[in-house]
């Protein structure tokens, strides 16, 4: 199915947000949102992914 991940159209077979993160190579230390709603780490495994969903994944960056 097609979703929008960080502004880009992606095809995925993932059924949950956690499965999508694993499929796309993201680590656990990220913040996630589905269709504009924050999804905490504890709910990622039960948060379904549907066709057309907008998923945002943000990671903290260090700078100096």
BELNORCOR-V229586 format. One record per backbone hydrogen bond with DSSP energy under -0.5 kcal/mol. CO is the residue of the C=O (numbers start at 1). NH is the residue of the N-H. Records with the same first field share a line. If there is no record, write none. Layout:
CO->NH + NH
This chain:
1->12
2->52
3->5 + 10
4->6 + 55
5->8
8->5
10->3
15->49
16->20
17->21
18->22
19->23
20->24
21->25 + 26
22->25
28->30
31->58
32->39
33->56
34->37
37->34
38->40
39->32
40->43 + 44
41->44
43->46 + 47
44->17 + 18 + 47
46->48
47->17
50->53
53->4 + 55
54->35
55->6
56->33
58->31
